Amino acid sequence: FFFIHYEPWEKVMIPSSSSSAWNDCISAMSPLPKEMFRTPGNDASTIHAAEQRLNIQFSDNVKSMLQHCSGANLPLPLCGKMHPLVCLWSVEYWQDVVDSDMKETMDFILEDKEKNRRIIIGNNPFGADYGQVVLLRIPSSHHSAAVATVELVTMNIPEFTEFESLESWIRSSPTLSFDEYIQEWNNYLLDDGVLDDDTLEQQQKQTEIISFVNKAVRKYCQWTGDTCAEAAWTRHSKEWEATVVPAMLNSLSNTKDSI
């Protein structure tokens, strides 16, 4: 299981710039192929189709953020902080809470539905039974997302962390470096005993890791119904395996050598 340690983030207010906001997230993960981060992100026609489907008008800033990058759905255990590169859905997957399969489990969120409308814009499929969802909250009196805030909801507590905008959430996310990303996975693999057999050759270890991660990602995506993350994994699993798994094995080897 993926165990979560959740810590609310401090709200940060920084001048607008969609490219710099995303670049701060993505640059630290630069060993991974750029295509994994959906850059460029959603095109104008995809964004317009989502506006029509949801009966909402996105602000220019939201459109700019989505056009530059629309998330990556990177698989990452222990991601209790709901990082946008893990959780944000591509806009064609966004859905109104009242139209979603999750509405029955989110009744406490819908208590003020006469005043506020909420759009599900992301999910942490690796949050296991914590139920971690990203919402765009829009006053019901508006059809414009210019006044929208972002809520990160851990449903089984329940706990809310609010950001003044989509950009604020992305800018406020803690820096996640490639080395830290590798270490998160290695900690999980070691805790789960995946690599306990010291007699395995390097190629066998690589096969074990790939098999384990594939099963874990698909299991949790199916469990949470996160079709966006599952589709992203289908597209990019080979790139992920080619970039991440050798780095994981190298890090594990260095750790053992230093003991």
C-alpha positions as a Markdown table, in Angstrom:
| # | Residue | x | y | z |
|---|---|---|---|---|
| 1 | Phe | 0.0 | 0.0 | 0.0 |
| 2 | Phe | 1.0 | 3.6 | -0.5 |
| 3 | Phe | 1.2 | 5.4 | 2.8 |
| 4 | Ile | 0.6 | 9.2 | 2.9 |
| 5 | His | 1.9 | 11.9 | 5.1 |
| 6 | Tyr | -0.2 | 15.0 | 4.3 |
| 7 | Glu | 1.0 | 18.5 | 5.2 |
| 8 | Pro | -1.0 | 21.6 | 4.0 |
| 9 | Trp | 1.0 | 24.0 | 2.0 |
| 10 | Glu | 1.4 | 27.7 | 2.7 |
| 11 | Lys | -0.4 | 29.9 | 0.2 |
| 12 | Val | 2.0 | 31.8 | -2.0 |
| 13 | Met | 1.1 | 34.9 | -4.1 |
| 14 | Ile | 3.4 | 35.4 | -7.1 |
| 15 | Pro | 2.9 | 37.5 | -10.3 |
| 16 | Ser | 1.4 | 35.6 | -13.2 |
| 17 | Ser | 3.4 | 33.7 | -15.8 |
| 18 | Ser | 2.2 | 30.3 | -16.9 |
| 19 | Ser | 5.5 | 29.2 | -18.5 |
| 20 | Ser | 7.7 | 30.1 | -15.5 |
| 21 | Ala | 5.2 | 28.5 | -13.1 |
| 22 | Trp | 5.3 | 25.2 | -15.0 |
| 23 | Asn | 9.0 | 25.4 | -15.7 |
| 24 | Asp | 9.9 | 25.5 | -12.0 |
| 25 | Cys | 8.1 | 22.2 | -11.7 |
| 26 | Ile | 9.4 | 20.6 | -14.8 |
| 27 | Ser | 13.0 | 21.7 | -14.9 |
| 28 | Ala | 13.9 | 19.8 | -11.7 |
| 29 | Met | 12.6 | 16.6 | -13.5 |
| 30 | Ser | 14.5 | 17.3 | -16.7 |
| 31 | Pro | 16.0 | 13.8 | -17.1 |
| 32 | Leu | 12.5 | 12.6 | -18.0 |
| 33 | Pro | 11.4 | 13.2 | -21.6 |
| 34 | Lys | 9.7 | 16.5 | -22.1 |
| 35 | Glu | 6.8 | 14.8 | -23.8 |
| 36 | Met | 5.8 | 13.2 | -20.5 |
| 37 | Phe | 4.8 | 16.6 | -19.2 |
| 38 | Arg | 2.4 | 17.2 | -22.1 |
| 39 | Thr | 4.3 | 20.3 | -23.2 |
| 40 | Pro | 2.8 | 21.9 | -25.2 |
| 41 | Gly | -0.3 | 21.0 | -23.3 |
| 42 | Asn | -4.0 | 21.2 | -24.4 |
| 43 | Asp | -4.6 | 23.1 | -27.7 |
| 44 | Ala | -7.2 | 25.8 | -28.0 |
| 45 | Ser | -9.8 | 23.5 | -29.6 |
| 46 | Thr | -9.6 | 21.0 | -26.7 |
| 47 | Ile | -9.9 | 23.8 | -24.1 |
| 48 | His | -12.9 | 25.3 | -26.0 |
| 49 | Ala | -14.6 | 21.9 | -26.1 |
| 50 | Ala | -14.2 | 21.6 | -22.4 |
| 51 | Glu | -15.7 | 25.0 | -21.8 |
| 52 | Gln | -18.7 | 24.0 | -23.9 |
| 53 | Arg | -19.1 | 20.7 | -22.2 |
| 54 | Leu | -18.8 | 22.2 | -18.7 |
| 55 | Asn | -20.7 | 25.4 | -19.5 |
| 56 | Ile | -17.9 | 27.5 | -18.1 |
| 57 | Gln | -15.5 | 30.2 | -19.4 |
| 58 | Phe | -11.9 | 29.8 | -18.4 |
| 59 | Ser | -9.9 | 32.9 | -17.7 |
| 60 | Asp | -7.0 | 33.7 | -20.1 |
| 61 | Asn | -4.6 | 32.7 | -17.3 |
| 62 | Val | -6.1 | 29.2 | -16.9 |
| 63 | Lys | -6.0 | 28.7 | -20.7 |
| 64 | Ser | -2.4 | 29.8 | -20.8 |
| 65 | Met | -1.5 | 27.4 | -18.0 |
| 66 | Leu | -3.3 | 24.5 | -19.7 |
| 67 | Gln | -1.7 | 25.3 | -23.1 |
| 68 | His | 1.8 | 25.3 | -21.7 |
| 69 | Cys | 1.4 | 22.0 | -19.8 |
| 70 | Ser | -1.6 | 19.9 | -18.7 |
| 71 | Gly | 0.0 | 17.8 | -16.1 |
| 72 | Ala | 1.9 | 14.5 | -16.4 |
| 73 | Asn | 0.2 | 12.0 | -14.1 |
| 74 | Leu | 3.6 | 10.8 | -13.0 |
| 75 | Pro | 3.4 | 7.7 | -10.8 |
| 76 | Leu | 4.7 | 8.5 | -7.4 |
| 77 | Pro | 4.1 | 6.6 | -4.1 |
| 78 | Leu | 4.1 | 8.6 | -0.9 |
| 79 | Cys | 2.9 | 11.8 | -2.7 |
| 80 | Gly | 0.8 | 13.1 | 0.1 |
| 81 | Lys | 1.3 | 16.7 | -1.0 |
| 82 | Met | -0.7 | 16.2 | -4.2 |
| 83 | His | 1.9 | 17.5 | -6.6 |
| 84 | Pro | 0.4 | 18.9 | -9.9 |
| 85 | Leu | 2.7 | 16.8 | -12.0 |
| 86 | Val | 1.1 | 13.8 | -10.3 |
| 87 | Cys | -2.5 | 14.9 | -9.9 |
| 88 | Leu | -3.6 | 17.4 | -12.5 |
| 89 | Trp | -5.8 | 15.9 | -15.3 |
| 90 | Ser | -5.7 | 17.0 | -18.9 |
| 91 | Val | -8.7 | 19.3 | -19.4 |
| 92 | Glu | -10.8 | 16.8 | -21.5 |
| 93 | Tyr | -11.1 | 14.7 | -18.3 |
| 94 | Trp | -12.4 | 17.5 | -16.1 |
| 95 | Gln | -15.9 | 16.9 | -14.8 |
| 96 | Asp | -18.6 | 18.5 | -12.6 |
| 97 | Val | -18.7 | 16.8 | -9.2 |
| 98 | Val | -22.5 | 16.4 | -9.6 |
| 99 | Asp | -22.1 | 14.5 | -12.8 |
| 100 | Ser | -19.3 | 12.2 | -11.5 |
| 101 | Asp | -19.2 | 8.8 | -10.1 |
| 102 | Met | -17.7 | 10.3 | -6.9 |
| 103 | Lys | -20.7 | 12.5 | -6.0 |
| 104 | Glu | -22.1 | 10.1 | -3.4 |
| 105 | Thr | -18.8 | 10.0 | -1.5 |
| 106 | Met | -18.4 | 13.8 | -1.8 |
| 107 | Asp | -21.8 | 14.8 | -0.3 |
| 108 | Phe | -20.0 | 16.9 | 2.4 |
| 109 | Ile | -18.4 | 18.9 | -0.4 |
| 110 | Leu | -21.8 | 19.5 | -2.0 |
| 111 | Glu | -23.5 | 20.9 | 1.0 |
| 112 | Asp | -23.0 | 24.4 | -0.4 |
| 113 | Lys | -23.8 | 23.5 | -4.0 |
| 114 | Glu | -26.3 | 26.3 | -4.2 |
| 115 | Lys | -23.5 | 28.8 | -3.6 |
| 116 | Asn | -20.5 | 27.0 | -5.2 |
| 117 | Arg | -20.0 | 24.8 | -8.2 |
| 118 | Arg | -17.1 | 22.4 | -8.1 |
| 119 | Ile | -15.2 | 20.8 | -11.0 |
| 120 | Ile | -12.9 | 17.8 | -10.5 |
| 121 | Ile | -9.7 | 18.7 | -12.2 |
| 122 | Gly | -7.4 | 16.1 | -10.8 |
| 123 | Asn | -6.9 | 13.1 | -8.5 |
| 124 | Asn | -4.0 | 11.4 | -6.7 |
| 125 | Pro | -4.4 | 7.8 | -7.8 |
| 126 | Phe | -1.5 | 6.9 | -5.5 |
| 127 | Gly | -3.3 | 8.3 | -2.5 |
| 128 | Ala | -4.8 | 4.9 | -1.9 |
| 129 | Asp | -7.8 | 4.9 | 0.5 |
| 130 | Tyr | -7.2 | 8.5 | 1.5 |
| 131 | Gly | -9.3 | 9.8 | -1.4 |
| 132 | Gln | -7.3 | 12.8 | -2.6 |
| 133 | Val | -9.1 | 15.0 | -5.1 |
| 134 | Val | -8.3 | 18.4 | -6.8 |
| 135 | Leu | -11.3 | 20.7 | -7.3 |
| 136 | Leu | -11.9 | 24.0 | -9.0 |
| 137 | Arg | -14.5 | 25.9 | -7.0 |
| 138 | Ile | -16.5 | 28.5 | -8.8 |
| 139 | Pro | -19.3 | 30.7 | -7.3 |
| 140 | Ser | -22.6 | 29.5 | -8.7 |
| 141 | Ser | -23.4 | 33.1 | -9.7 |
| 142 | His | -20.5 | 33.0 | -12.2 |
| 143 | His | -19.8 | 31.1 | -15.4 |
| 144 | Ser | -16.3 | 32.3 | -15.5 |
| 145 | Ala | -13.3 | 30.6 | -14.0 |
| 146 | Ala | -11.6 | 33.9 | -13.5 |
| 147 | Val | -12.9 | 33.8 | -9.9 |
| 148 | Ala | -12.2 | 30.1 | -9.4 |
| 149 | Thr | -10.1 | 28.8 | -6.5 |
| 150 | Val | -8.4 | 25.4 | -6.2 |
| 151 | Glu | -9.1 | 23.0 | -3.4 |
| 152 | Leu | -7.0 | 20.0 | -2.5 |
| 153 | Val | -9.3 | 17.6 | -0.6 |
| 154 | Thr | -8.3 | 14.6 | 1.4 |
| 155 | Met | -11.7 | 13.0 | 1.8 |
| 156 | Asn | -11.3 | 10.5 | 4.6 |
| 157 | Ile | -10.2 | 13.1 | 7.1 |
| 158 | Pro | -11.7 | 15.4 | 5.6 |
| 159 | Glu | -9.2 | 18.1 | 5.1 |
| 160 | Phe | -9.1 | 21.0 | 2.6 |
| 161 | Thr | -6.1 | 23.1 | 1.4 |
| 162 | Glu | -7.2 | 26.1 | -0.7 |
| 163 | Phe | -5.3 | 28.1 | -3.3 |
| 164 | Glu | -6.4 | 31.3 | -4.9 |
| 165 | Ser | -5.9 | 30.0 | -8.4 |
| 166 | Leu | -4.6 | 27.1 | -10.6 |
| 167 | Glu | -1.4 | 29.0 | -11.0 |
| 168 | Ser | -1.0 | 29.5 | -7.2 |
| 169 | Trp | -1.3 | 25.7 | -6.7 |
| 170 | Ile | 1.3 | 25.0 | -9.3 |
| 171 | Arg | 3.7 | 27.7 | -8.0 |
| 172 | Ser | 3.2 | 26.7 | -4.4 |
| 173 | Ser | 4.0 | 23.0 | -5.0 |
| 174 | Pro | 7.3 | 21.9 | -3.4 |
| 175 | Thr | 10.2 | 21.4 | -5.7 |
| 176 | Leu | 10.4 | 17.7 | -6.7 |
| 177 | Ser | 13.9 | 16.9 | -8.1 |
| 178 | Phe | 14.6 | 13.8 | -10.2 |
| 179 | Asp | 16.8 | 12.4 | -7.5 |
| 180 | Glu | 14.1 | 12.9 | -4.9 |
| 181 | Tyr | 11.6 | 11.2 | -7.2 |
| 182 | Ile | 14.0 | 8.2 | -7.6 |
| 183 | Gln | 14.5 | 8.0 | -3.9 |
| 184 | Glu | 10.7 | 8.0 | -3.2 |
| 185 | Trp | 10.4 | 5.0 | -5.5 |
| 186 | Asn | 13.4 | 3.2 | -4.0 |
| 187 | Asn | 12.2 | 3.6 | -0.5 |
| 188 | Tyr | 8.9 | 2.1 | -1.5 |
| 189 | Leu | 10.4 | -0.8 | -3.3 |
| 190 | Leu | 12.7 | -1.6 | -0.4 |
| 191 | Asp | 9.9 | -1.3 | 2.2 |
| 192 | Asp | 7.8 | -3.7 | 0.1 |
| 193 | Gly | 10.6 | -6.2 | -0.2 |
| 194 | Val | 10.6 | -6.2 | -4.0 |
| 195 | Leu | 14.4 | -6.3 | -4.2 |
| 196 | Asp | 15.2 | -8.5 | -1.2 |
| 197 | Asp | 16.8 | -11.2 | -3.3 |
| 198 | Asp | 20.5 | -10.2 | -3.5 |
| 199 | Thr | 21.2 | -13.0 | -6.0 |
| 200 | Leu | 19.3 | -11.3 | -8.7 |
| 201 | Glu | 21.3 | -10.0 | -11.7 |
| 202 | Gln | 20.9 | -6.3 | -12.8 |
| 203 | Gln | 18.7 | -7.3 | -15.7 |
| 204 | Gln | 16.5 | -9.5 | -13.4 |
| 205 | Lys | 16.1 | -6.6 | -11.0 |
| 206 | Gln | 15.1 | -4.3 | -13.8 |
| 207 | Thr | 12.4 | -6.8 | -14.9 |
| 208 | Glu | 11.2 | -7.1 | -11.3 |
| 209 | Ile | 10.9 | -3.3 | -10.9 |
| 210 | Ile | 9.1 | -2.8 | -14.2 |
| 211 | Ser | 6.6 | -5.6 | -13.5 |
| 212 | Phe | 5.9 | -4.3 | -10.0 |
| 213 | Val | 5.5 | -0.7 | -11.0 |
| 214 | Asn | 3.2 | -1.5 | -13.9 |
| 215 | Lys | 0.9 | -3.6 | -11.7 |
| 216 | Ala | 0.9 | -0.9 | -8.9 |
| 217 | Val | 0.1 | 1.9 | -11.3 |
| 218 | Arg | -2.7 | 0.1 | -13.1 |
| 219 | Lys | -4.1 | -1.2 | -9.8 |
| 220 | Tyr | -4.4 | 2.2 | -8.2 |
| 221 | Cys | -5.7 | 3.9 | -11.4 |
| 222 | Gln | -8.5 | 1.3 | -11.7 |
| 223 | Trp | -9.2 | 1.4 | -8.0 |
| 224 | Thr | -9.8 | 5.2 | -8.1 |
| 225 | Gly | -11.2 | 5.3 | -11.6 |
| 226 | Asp | -8.5 | 7.7 | -12.7 |
| 227 | Thr | -8.8 | 7.2 | -16.5 |
| 228 | Cys | -6.5 | 10.2 | -17.2 |
| 229 | Ala | -3.6 | 8.8 | -15.2 |
| 230 | Glu | -4.1 | 5.3 | -16.7 |
| 231 | Ala | -4.1 | 6.8 | -20.2 |
| 232 | Ala | -1.0 | 8.8 | -19.5 |
| 233 | Trp | 0.8 | 5.6 | -18.2 |
| 234 | Thr | -0.2 | 3.7 | -21.3 |
| 235 | Arg | 1.4 | 6.5 | -23.5 |
| 236 | His | 4.5 | 7.0 | -21.5 |
| 237 | Ser | 5.4 | 3.8 | -19.5 |
| 238 | Lys | 8.2 | 2.8 | -21.9 |
| 239 | Glu | 9.8 | 6.3 | -21.7 |
| 240 | Trp | 9.4 | 6.1 | -17.9 |
| 241 | Glu | 11.0 | 2.7 | -17.7 |
| 242 | Ala | 13.9 | 3.6 | -19.9 |
| 243 | Thr | 14.7 | 6.8 | -17.9 |
| 244 | Val | 13.7 | 6.0 | -14.3 |
| 245 | Val | 14.5 | 2.3 | -13.8 |
| 246 | Pro | 18.3 | 2.6 | -14.6 |
| 247 | Ala | 18.5 | 5.6 | -12.3 |
| 248 | Met | 16.7 | 3.6 | -9.5 |
| 249 | Leu | 19.1 | 0.7 | -9.9 |
| 250 | Asn | 22.1 | 3.0 | -9.9 |
| 251 | Ser | 20.9 | 4.7 | -6.8 |
| 252 | Leu | 20.3 | 1.4 | -5.0 |
| 253 | Ser | 23.8 | 0.2 | -6.0 |
| 254 | Asn | 25.4 | 3.4 | -4.6 |
| 255 | Thr | 23.4 | 3.1 | -1.4 |
| 256 | Lys | 24.6 | -0.4 | -0.8 |
| 257 | Asp | 28.2 | 0.5 | -1.7 |
| 258 | Ser | 28.1 | 3.3 | 1.0 |
| 259 | Ile | 26.9 | 1.0 | 3.7 |
